[in-house]
Amino acid sequence: MKLITFTVPCYNSAAYMDRCVETLLPAGEEAEIILVDDGSKDDTGKIADAYAEKYPNIVKVIHQENGGLSAARNSGLGIARGEAIAFVDSDDVVAADYLEKLHAALEETGADMALCAVEDVDEALAPLDERVLTLPAAAGAFDGKELLAEFFGPSSTYYTVAWNKLYRRELWQDLRYPAGRIHEDDAVAHLLFWQAEKVVCLADVLYFY
């Protein structure tokens, strides 16, 4: 597997960071984990530094003044070395086979992005009483422009959010998230799909929100 970058924006995430990072560490030195401490006022920065000290070949930390999700993700992108990039929010977790399945989907199809399904969970990481799943309109490989129509359908969240995807680095060469904007994912998603010659959509639930 080629080097993968996980970019993790962290703001006052001390209560959740451990379980998030622990789900990323099994990738070992095939991945780098960039923890962006976005001006946190709790122990987020200390926890991030502790991981970097314990796993110096895997974990990198950026400390910056609070700028929001866009600024944090952009900082991670700025130093990312991976040939593929994933965003994981610091209060979320990924499945044990998240990276394996998404990376295999990229390689087997030659796609520019691989997407997975998402399940909402409670703070104990247990499924909700009524399961909430974010699934694709259809699984398979598609032209990126073709999928722009799904942005307005019932499965729109699957396509527009930043964090259920593994991206080839080239997609981000000229793109960054707009600073200070809410729904920053939406502001960039259509540009990513417009660039992507092929996008592979998996129905596997690999990300837990």
Accessible surface in RSA format (square Angstrom, percent):
REM  Atomic radii and reference values for relative SASA: ProtOr
REM  Chains: A
REM  Algorithm: Lee & Richards
REM  Probe-radius: 1.40
REM  Slices: 20
REM RES _ NUM      All-atoms   Total-Side   Main-Chain    Non-polar    All polar
REM                ABS   REL    ABS   REL    ABS   REL    ABS   REL    ABS   REL
RES MET A   1    97.48  50.5  30.40  20.1  67.08 159.7  37.64  32.0  59.84  79.3
RES LYS A   2   107.80  52.6 101.41  62.2   6.39  15.2  64.88  58.4  42.92  45.7
RES LEU A   3    41.75  23.3  34.31  24.5   7.44  18.7  35.15  24.7   6.61  17.8
RES ILE A   4     0.93   0.5   0.93   0.7   0.00   0.0   0.93   0.7   0.00   0.0
RES THR A   5     0.00   0.0   0.00   0.0   0.00   0.0   0.00   0.0   0.00   0.0
RES PHE A   6     2.48   1.2   2.48   1.5   0.00   0.0   2.48   1.5   0.00   0.0
RES THR A   7     0.00   0.0   0.00   0.0   0.00   0.0   0.00   0.0   0.00   0.0
RES VAL A   8     1.18   0.8   1.18   1.1   0.00   0.0   1.18   1.0   0.00   0.0
RES PRO A   9     8.64   6.3   3.42   3.1   5.22  19.0   3.93   3.2   4.70  29.2
RES CYS A  10     0.94   0.7   0.37   0.4   0.57   1.4   0.22   0.5   0.72   0.8
RES TYR A  11   102.44  47.8  85.82  48.8  16.62  43.3  62.78  47.2  39.66  48.9
RES ASN A  12    61.15  42.2  41.68  40.3  19.47  46.9  16.98  40.9  44.17  42.7
RES SER A  13     5.62   4.7   3.93   5.2   1.69   3.9   2.38   5.1   3.23   4.5
RES ALA A  14    26.79  24.6  17.18  26.5   9.61  21.9  17.18  24.2   9.61  25.5
RES ALA A  15    89.40  82.2  48.08  74.2  41.32  94.0  60.57  85.3  28.83  76.4
RES TYR A  16    60.98  28.5  60.24  34.3   0.75   1.9  35.92  27.0  25.06  30.9
RES MET A  17     0.91   0.5   0.61   0.4   0.30   0.7   0.91   0.8   0.00   0.0
RES ASP A  18    74.50  52.2  74.01  73.7   0.49   1.2  27.90  65.7  46.60  46.5
RES ARG A  19    63.92  26.8  56.81  29.0   7.11  16.9  39.99  54.7  23.93  14.5
RES CYS A  20     0.34   0.3   0.34   0.4   0.00   0.0   0.34   0.9   0.00   0.0
RES VAL A  21     0.77   0.5   0.77   0.7   0.00   0.0   0.77   0.7   0.00   0.0
RES GLU A  22    85.99  49.4  77.27  58.5   8.72  20.8  35.05  67.8  50.94  41.6
RES THR A  23    43.59  31.0  29.06  29.5  14.53  34.6  34.46  46.3   9.14  13.8
RES LEU A  24     2.54   1.4   0.06   0.0   2.47   6.2   1.56   1.1   0.98   2.6
RES LEU A  25    19.19  10.7  12.65   9.0   6.55  16.5  12.81   9.0   6.39  17.2
RES PRO A  26   108.80  79.3  68.39  62.3  40.41 146.9  81.83  67.6  26.97 167.6
RES ALA A  27    22.61  20.8   3.85   5.9  18.76  42.7  15.37  21.6   7.24  19.2
RES GLY A  28    23.89  29.5   0.00   N/A  23.89  29.5  23.45  64.3   0.44   1.0
RES GLU A  29   119.55  68.6  94.99  71.9  24.57  58.5  34.37  66.5  85.18  69.5
RES GLU A  30    80.86  46.4  77.05  58.3   3.81   9.1  29.68  57.4  51.18  41.8
RES ALA A  31     1.23   1.1   0.07   0.1   1.17   2.7   0.07   0.1   1.17   3.1
RES GLU A  32     0.52   0.3   0.52   0.4   0.00   0.0   0.52   1.0   0.00   0.0
RES ILE A  33     0.27   0.2   0.27   0.2   0.00   0.0   0.27   0.2   0.00   0.0
RES ILE A  34     0.00   0.0   0.00   0.0   0.00   0.0   0.00   0.0   0.00   0.0
RES LEU A  35     0.18   0.1   0.18   0.1   0.00   0.0   0.18   0.1   0.00   0.0
RES VAL A  36     0.00   0.0   0.00   0.0   0.00   0.0   0.00   0.0   0.00   0.0
RES ASP A  37    13.73   9.6  13.43  13.4   0.30   0.7   0.20   0.5  13.53  13.5
RES ASP A  38     4.11   2.9   4.11   4.1   0.00   0.0   1.65   3.9   2.45   2.4
RES GLY A  39    21.26  26.2   0.00   N/A  21.26  26.2  16.67  45.8   4.58  10.3
RES SER A  40    23.71  20.0   0.49   0.7  23.21  53.5   0.49   1.1  23.21  32.5
RES LYS A  41   173.02  84.4 133.61  82.0  39.41  93.8  96.92  87.2  76.11  81.1
RES ASP A  42    63.02  44.1  36.45  36.3  26.57  62.8  38.98  91.7  24.05  24.0
RES ASP A  43    73.27  51.3  72.57  72.2   0.70   1.7   9.10  21.4  64.16  64.0
RES THR A  44     0.00   0.0   0.00   0.0   0.00   0.0   0.00   0.0   0.00   0.0
RES GLY A  45    11.02  13.6   0.00   N/A  11.02  13.6   9.48  26.0   1.54   3.5
RES LYS A  46   152.90  74.6 143.88  88.3   9.02  21.5  95.61  86.1  57.29  61.0
RES ILE A  47    33.89  19.3  30.77  22.9   3.13   7.5  33.88  24.4   0.01   0.0
RES ALA A  48     0.36   0.3   0.36   0.6   0.00   0.0   0.36   0.5   0.00   0.0
RES ASP A  49    65.48  45.9  61.43  61.1   4.05   9.6  26.66  62.7  38.81  38.7
RES ALA A  50    58.03  53.4  48.83  75.4   9.20  20.9  53.60  75.5   4.43  11.7
RES TYR A  51    20.61   9.6  19.39  11.0   1.22   3.2  16.13  12.1   4.49   5.5
RES ALA A  52    24.24  22.3  20.10  31.0   4.14   9.4  20.42  28.8   3.82  10.1
RES GLU A  53   148.70  85.4 124.70  94.3  24.00  57.1  52.05 100.7  96.65  78.9
RES LYS A  54   147.81  72.1 120.49  73.9  27.33  65.1  77.56  69.8  70.26  74.8
RES TYR A  55    58.45  27.3  54.59  31.1   3.86  10.1  38.96  29.3  19.49  24.0
RES PRO A  56    96.82  70.6  71.71  65.4  25.11  91.3  74.08  61.2  22.74 141.3
RES ASN A  57   103.33  71.3  83.63  80.8  19.70  47.4  17.37  41.8  85.95  83.1
RES ILE A  58    17.13   9.7  16.64  12.4   0.48   1.2  17.02  12.3   0.10   0.3
RES VAL A  59     4.29   2.8   0.00   0.0   4.29  10.3   0.00   0.0   4.29  11.6
RES LYS A  60    66.40  32.4  62.43  38.3   3.97   9.5  58.70  52.8   7.70   8.2
RES VAL A  61    36.06  23.7   6.40   5.8  29.66  71.5   6.40   5.6  29.66  80.4
RES ILE A  62    34.51  19.6  31.01  23.1   3.50   8.4  34.51  24.9   0.00   0.0
RES HIS A  63    97.16  53.1  69.15  48.1  28.01  71.7  62.79  64.7  34.37  40.0
RES GLN A  64    43.58  24.4  27.15  19.8  16.44  39.1  30.98  65.9  12.61   9.6
RES GLU A  65   161.61  92.8 146.34 110.7  15.27  36.4  63.30 122.4  98.31  80.3
RES ASN A  66    87.14  60.1  57.98  56.0  29.16  70.2  18.89  45.5  68.26  66.0
RES GLY A  67    32.58  40.2   0.00   N/A  32.58  40.2  23.54  64.6   9.04  20.2
RES GLY A  68    30.33  37.4   0.00   N/A  30.33  37.4  30.05  82.5   0.27   0.6
RES LEU A  69    76.14  42.4  65.37  46.8  10.77  27.1  66.68  46.8   9.47  25.5
RES SER A  70     3.37   2.8   1.49   2.0   1.88   4.3   1.28   2.7   2.09   2.9
RES ALA A  71    26.42  24.3  21.10  32.6   5.33  12.1  25.15  35.4   1.27   3.4
RES ALA A  72     0.82   0.8   0.82   1.3   0.00   0.0   0.82   1.2   0.00   0.0
RES ARG A  73     1.24   0.5   1.24   0.6   0.00   0.0   0.00   0.0   1.24   0.7
RES ASN A  74    31.95  22.0  27.48  26.6   4.47  10.8  15.51  37.3  16.44  15.9
RES SER A  75    32.91  27.8  20.93  27.9  11.98  27.6  13.75  29.3  19.16  26.8
RES GLY A  76     0.00   0.0   0.00   N/A   0.00   0.0   0.00   0.0   0.00   0.0
RES LEU A  77     8.69   4.8   1.38   1.0   7.32  18.4   1.38   1.0   7.32  19.7
RES GLY A  78    56.18  69.3   0.00   N/A  56.18  69.3  23.65  64.9  32.54  72.9
RES ILE A  79    77.09  43.9  63.78  47.5  13.31  32.1  71.15  51.2   5.94  16.1
RES ALA A  80     3.80   3.5   0.00   0.0   3.80   8.6   0.00   0.0   3.80  10.1
RES ARG A  81   134.13  56.3 114.41  58.3  19.72  47.0  61.07  83.5  73.06  44.3
RES GLY A  82     0.00   0.0   0.00   N/A   0.00   0.0   0.00   0.0   0.00   0.0
RES GLU A  83    94.61  54.3  90.21  68.2   4.39  10.5  37.08  71.7  57.52  47.0
RES ALA A  84     4.60   4.2   4.60   7.1   0.00   0.0   4.60   6.5   0.00   0.0
RES ILE A  85     2.85   1.6   2.85   2.1   0.00   0.0   2.85   2.0   0.00   0.0
RES ALA A  86     0.00   0.0   0.00   0.0   0.00   0.0   0.00   0.0   0.00   0.0
RES PHE A  87     0.00   0.0   0.00   0.0   0.00   0.0   0.00   0.0   0.00   0.0
RES VAL A  88     0.00   0.0   0.00   0.0   0.00   0.0   0.00   0.0   0.00   0.0
RES ASP A  89    20.52  14.4  20.52  20.4   0.00   0.0   6.24  14.7  14.28  14.2
RES SER A  90     8.75   7.4   7.88  10.5   0.87   2.0   0.34   0.7   8.42  11.8
RES ASP A  91    74.98  52.5  65.45  65.1   9.54  22.5  10.66  25.1  64.33  64.2
RES ASP A  92     4.72   3.3   4.01   4.0   0.71   1.7   0.71   1.7   4.01   4.0
RES VAL A  93     9.52   6.3   9.50   8.6   0.02   0.0   9.50   8.3   0.02   0.1
RES VAL A  94     9.48   6.2   2.99   2.7   6.50  15.7   2.99   2.6   6.50  17.6
RES ALA A  95    20.21  18.6  11.88  18.3   8.32  18.9  18.26  25.7   1.95   5.2
RES ALA A  96   115.74 106.4  69.17 106.7  46.57 105.9  80.09 112.8  35.65  94.4
RES ASP A  97    45.25  31.7  44.53  44.3   0.72   1.7  19.05  44.8  26.20  26.1
RES TYR A  98     1.15   0.5   1.15   0.7   0.00   0.0   1.15   0.9   0.00   0.0
RES LEU A  99    16.67   9.3  14.84  10.6   1.84   4.6  14.84  10.4   1.84   4.9
RES GLU A 100   114.60  65.8 111.10  84.1   3.50   8.3  37.01  71.6  77.59  63.4
RES LYS A 101    79.03  38.6  73.67  45.2   5.36  12.8  45.76  41.2  33.27  35.4
RES LEU A 102     0.00   0.0   0.00   0.0   0.00   0.0   0.00   0.0   0.00   0.0
RES HIS A 103    20.41  11.2  20.41  14.2   0.00   0.0  10.90  11.2   9.51  11.1
RES ALA A 104    35.14  32.3  30.16  46.5   4.98  11.3  34.95  49.2   0.19   0.5
RES ALA A 105     8.53   7.8   3.61   5.6   4.92  11.2   8.10  11.4   0.43   1.1
RES LEU A 106     0.70   0.4   0.70   0.5   0.00   0.0   0.70   0.5   0.00   0.0
RES GLU A 107    77.85  44.7  54.37  41.1  23.48  55.9  24.66  47.7  53.18  43.4
RES GLU A 108   145.24  83.4 105.28  79.7  39.96  95.1  46.45  89.8  98.80  80.7
RES THR A 109    41.77  29.7  28.21  28.6  13.55  32.3  35.89  48.2   5.88   8.9
RES GLY A 110    50.80  62.7   0.00   N/A  50.80  62.7  28.02  76.9  22.78  51.0
RES ALA A 111     0.00   0.0   0.00   0.0   0.00   0.0   0.00   0.0   0.00   0.0
RES ASP A 112    31.99  22.4  31.99  31.8   0.00   0.0   1.03   2.4  30.96  30.9
RES MET A 113     0.02   0.0   0.02   0.0   0.00   0.0   0.00   0.0   0.02   0.0
RES ALA A 114     0.00   0.0   0.00   0.0   0.00   0.0   0.00   0.0   0.00   0.0
RES LEU A 115     0.00   0.0   0.00   0.0   0.00   0.0   0.00   0.0   0.00   0.0
RES CYS A 116     0.00   0.0   0.00   0.0   0.00   0.0   0.00   0.0   0.00   0.0
RES ALA A 117     0.00   0.0   0.00   0.0   0.00   0.0   0.00   0.0   0.00   0.0
RES VAL A 118     1.53   1.0   1.52   1.4   0.00   0.0   1.52   1.3   0.00   0.0
RES GLU A 119     6.65   3.8   6.65   5.0   0.00   0.0   0.05   0.1   6.60   5.4
RES ASP A 120    34.86  24.4  34.86  34.7   0.00   0.0   4.27  10.0  30.59  30.5
RES VAL A 121    23.61  15.5   6.48   5.9  17.12  41.3   6.48   5.6  17.12  46.4
RES ASP A 122    60.84  42.6  51.38  51.1   9.46  22.4  31.38  73.8  29.47  29.4
RES GLU A 123   124.68  71.6 115.83  87.6   8.85  21.1  49.35  95.5  75.33  61.5
RES ALA A 124    85.07  78.2  52.51  81.0  32.55  74.1  61.99  87.3  23.08  61.1
RES LEU A 125    65.26  36.3  46.38  33.2  18.87  47.4  46.75  32.8  18.51  49.8
RES ALA A 126    40.39  37.1  36.64  56.5   3.75   8.5  40.39  56.9   0.00   0.0
RES PRO A 127    79.21  57.7  66.84  60.9  12.37  45.0  66.84  55.2  12.37  76.9
RES LEU A 128    63.20  35.2  55.91  40.0   7.29  18.3  58.49  41.1   4.71  12.7
RES ASP A 129   157.17 110.1 116.23 115.7  40.94  96.8  40.98  96.4 116.19 115.9
RES GLU A 130   146.95  84.4 138.50 104.8   8.44  20.1  56.50 109.3  90.45  73.8
RES ARG A 131   150.66  63.3 121.01  61.7  29.65  70.6  52.59  71.9  98.07  59.4
RES VAL A 132    64.22  42.3  61.29  55.5   2.93   7.0  64.22  55.8   0.00   0.0
RES LEU A 133    66.53  37.1  37.87  27.1  28.66  72.1  37.87  26.6  28.66  77.1
RES THR A 134    26.02  18.5  22.17  22.5   3.85   9.2  10.01  13.4  16.01  24.2
RES LEU A 135    76.61  42.7  71.21  50.9   5.40  13.6  71.21  50.0   5.40  14.5
RES PRO A 136    16.72  12.2   3.28   3.0  13.45  48.9   3.28   2.7  13.45  83.6
RES ALA A 137    57.47  52.8  21.55  33.2  35.92  81.7  27.69  39.0  29.78  78.9
RES ALA A 138    52.07  47.9  43.01  66.4   9.06  20.6  51.04  71.9   1.04   2.7
RES ALA A 139    63.79  58.7  36.27  56.0  27.52  62.6  36.50  51.4  27.29  72.3
RES GLY A 140    31.02  38.3   0.00   N/A  31.02  38.3  29.92  82.1   1.11   2.5
RES ALA A 141    51.93  47.7  21.32  32.9  30.61  69.6  21.67  30.5  30.26  80.1
RES PHE A 142    44.63  22.3  38.00  23.5   6.63  17.3  44.63  27.1   0.00   0.0
RES ASP A 143    65.89  46.2  58.93  58.7   6.97  16.5  24.91  58.6  40.99  40.9
RES GLY A 144     0.00   0.0   0.00   N/A   0.00   0.0   0.00   0.0   0.00   0.0
RES LYS A 145    94.38  46.0  83.98  51.5  10.41  24.8  51.43  46.3  42.96  45.8
RES GLU A 146   105.33  60.5  84.97  64.3  20.37  48.5  45.97  88.9  59.36  48.5
RES LEU A 147     7.16   4.0   7.16   5.1   0.00   0.0   7.16   5.0   0.00   0.0
RES LEU A 148    38.98  21.7  38.10  27.3   0.88   2.2  38.36  26.9   0.61   1.7
RES ALA A 149    75.78  69.7  54.94  84.8  20.84  47.4  63.23  89.0  12.55  33.2
RES GLU A 150    48.47  27.8  48.19  36.5   0.28   0.7   1.72   3.3  46.75  38.2
RES PHE A 151    30.99  15.5  18.16  11.2  12.83  33.4  18.16  11.0  12.83  36.7
RES PHE A 152   184.92  92.5 146.37  90.7  38.55 100.3 154.08  93.4  30.84  88.3
RES GLY A 153    22.41  27.6   0.00   N/A  22.41  27.6  15.20  41.7   7.21  16.1
RES PRO A 154   148.56 108.3 103.01  93.9  45.55 165.6 116.76  96.4  31.80 197.6
RES SER A 155    23.26  19.7  17.28  23.1   5.98  13.8   6.16  13.1  17.10  24.0
RES SER A 156    31.55  26.7  31.55  42.1   0.00   0.0   4.97  10.6  26.58  37.2
RES THR A 157    65.08  46.3  63.39  64.3   1.69   4.0  31.47  42.3  33.61  50.8
RES TYR A 158     0.00   0.0   0.00   0.0   0.00   0.0   0.00   0.0   0.00   0.0
RES TYR A 159     1.19   0.6   1.19   0.7   0.00   0.0   0.00   0.0   1.19   1.5
RES THR A 160    18.51  13.2  16.84  17.1   1.66   4.0   7.79  10.5  10.72  16.2
RES VAL A 161    19.60  12.9  18.52  16.8   1.07   2.6  18.57  16.1   1.03   2.8
RES ALA A 162     2.07   1.9   0.00   0.0   2.07   4.7   2.07   2.9   0.00   0.0
RES TRP A 163    25.47  10.2  25.47  12.3   0.00   0.0  15.79   8.4   9.68  15.7
RES ASN A 164     0.00   0.0   0.00   0.0   0.00   0.0   0.00   0.0   0.00   0.0
RES LYS A 165     2.36   1.2   2.36   1.4   0.00   0.0   2.36   2.1   0.00   0.0
RES LEU A 166     0.04   0.0   0.04   0.0   0.00   0.0   0.04   0.0   0.00   0.0
RES TYR A 167     1.04   0.5   1.04   0.6   0.00   0.0   0.00   0.0   1.04   1.3
RES ARG A 168    55.58  23.3  55.58  28.3   0.00   0.0  19.61  26.8  35.97  21.8
RES ARG A 169    96.47  40.5  95.42  48.6   1.05   2.5  32.81  44.8  63.66  38.6
RES GLU A 170   115.35  66.2 106.31  80.4   9.03  21.5  63.82 123.5  51.52  42.1
RES LEU A 171     9.78   5.4   9.39   6.7   0.38   1.0   9.61   6.8   0.17   0.4
RES TRP A 172     5.55   2.2   4.42   2.1   1.13   2.7   4.81   2.6   0.75   1.2
RES GLN A 173   141.02  78.9 110.32  80.6  30.70  73.1  38.88  82.7 102.14  77.5
RES ASP A 174   132.96  93.1  96.72  96.3  36.24  85.7  42.84 100.8  90.12  89.9
RES LEU A 175    21.27  11.8  20.35  14.6   0.92   2.3  20.94  14.7   0.33   0.9
RES ARG A 176   107.99  45.3  90.02  45.9  17.97  42.8  45.01  61.5  62.98  38.2
RES TYR A 177     7.54   3.5   2.22   1.3   5.32  13.8   0.49   0.4   7.05   8.7
RES PRO A 178    34.74  25.3  22.91  20.9  11.82  43.0  34.66  28.6   0.07   0.5
RES ALA A 179    81.72  75.1  52.69  81.3  29.03  66.0  52.78  74.3  28.94  76.7
RES GLY A 180    76.58  94.4   0.00   N/A  76.58  94.4  41.36 113.5  35.22  78.9
RES ARG A 181   137.53  57.7 123.21  62.8  14.32  34.1  36.80  50.3 100.72  61.0
RES ILE A 182   144.38  82.2 135.88 101.2   8.51  20.5 139.31 100.3   5.08  13.8
RES HIS A 183   126.87  69.3 114.56  79.6  12.31  31.5  76.22  78.6  50.64  58.9
RES GLU A 184    10.46   6.0  10.46   7.9   0.00   0.0   0.00   0.0  10.46   8.5
RES ASP A 185    20.71  14.5  18.72  18.6   1.99   4.7   6.34  14.9  14.37  14.3
RES ASP A 186    69.13  48.4  60.13  59.9   8.99  21.3  28.73  67.6  40.39  40.3
RES ALA A 187    22.67  20.8   4.90   7.6  17.77  40.4  14.39  20.3   8.28  21.9
RES VAL A 188     2.93   1.9   2.93   2.7   0.00   0.0   2.93   2.5   0.00   0.0
RES ALA A 189     3.69   3.4   2.81   4.3   0.88   2.0   3.54   5.0   0.15   0.4
RES HIS A 190    79.68  43.5  79.22  55.1   0.46   1.2  56.66  58.4  23.02  26.8
RES LEU A 191    73.22  40.8  72.22  51.7   1.00   2.5  72.59  51.0   0.63   1.7
RES LEU A 192     4.77   2.7   4.77   3.4   0.00   0.0   4.77   3.3   0.00   0.0
RES PHE A 193     0.41   0.2   0.41   0.3   0.00   0.0   0.41   0.2   0.00   0.0
RES TRP A 194   145.92  58.6 144.80  70.1   1.11   2.6 117.94  62.9  27.97  45.4
RES GLN A 195    83.34  46.6  58.77  42.9  24.57  58.5  35.96  76.5  47.38  35.9
RES ALA A 196     0.63   0.6   0.00   0.0   0.63   1.4   0.01   0.0   0.62   1.6
RES GLU A 197   143.39  82.3 131.73  99.7  11.66  27.8  48.20  93.2  95.19  77.7
RES LYS A 198    79.65  38.9  79.65  48.9   0.00   0.0  38.18  34.4  41.48  44.2
RES VAL A 199     0.00   0.0   0.00   0.0   0.00   0.0   0.00   0.0   0.00   0.0
RES VAL A 200     8.36   5.5   8.36   7.6   0.00   0.0   8.36   7.3   0.00   0.0
RES CYS A 201     0.91   0.7   0.00   0.0   0.91   2.1   0.00   0.0   0.91   1.0
RES LEU A 202    32.14  17.9  31.06  22.2   1.09   2.7  32.14  22.6   0.00   0.0
RES ALA A 203    53.41  49.1  42.38  65.4  11.03  25.1  42.88  60.4  10.54  27.9
RES ASP A 204    51.33  36.0  40.99  40.8  10.35  24.5  14.45  34.0  36.88  36.8
RES VAL A 205    41.10  27.0  24.36  22.1  16.74  40.3  24.36  21.2  16.74  45.4
RES LEU A 206     3.84   2.1   3.84   2.7   0.00   0.0   3.84   2.7   0.00   0.0
RES TYR A 207     0.00   0.0   0.00   0.0   0.00   0.0   0.00   0.0   0.00   0.0
RES PHE A 208    50.28  25.2  49.94  30.9   0.34   0.9  49.94  30.3   0.34   1.0
RES TYR A 209   116.56  54.4 103.59  58.9  12.97  33.7  66.23  49.8  50.33  62.0
END  Absolute sums over single chains surface
CHAIN  1 A     9647.7       7557.3       2090.4       5345.0       4302.7
END  Absolute sums over all chains
TOTAL          9647.7       7557.3       2090.4       5345.0       4302.7
